[in-house]
């Protein structure tokens, strides 16, 4: 998603995470779609999700796709 921006109505963050009961190794990693704004049953944008991009990571290697740190609040839905 290249962090936070205002070019589109909604942003979908792709989040790789491991659930507490997941197996070790790469098989235990899941991909979650986390929207910036929650989407209602009718497809309309709702309230802002309690998730924020706090900053881009400075990394070595591939720079074509930025990596960011995400902050999840108490009202987070993913």
Secondary structure as UniProt FT lines:
FT   STRAND          12..18
FT   TURN            20..21
FT   HELIX           26..28
FT   STRAND          29..35
FT   STRAND          37..39
FT   TURN            41..42
FT   STRAND          45..48
FT   STRAND          51..56
FT   STRAND          68..72
FT   TURN            74..75
//
